[in-house]
């Protein structure tokens, strides 16, 4: 990797360290759902709201849990 020229900015690594310290998508989904269910109630929160709160794509939810039902089972098991 070439050295930065005098007066030019060096590449930023802050984005990399931020990503490393960010919880996994699985954990963000579980934490986001817990937060929303606790503050607003389980009956009024849909999966799209949880996905937005967790900043996770819908495809990731199905990749990680297989179905909404399995996601719910894991969520309730974690807080058993």
Buried (B, 14 or more C-beta within 10 A) or exposed (E): EEEEEEEEEEEEEEEEEEEEEEEEBBEBBBBBBBBBBEEEEEEEBEBEBBBEBBEBEEEBBEEBBEEBEEBBEBBEEEEE
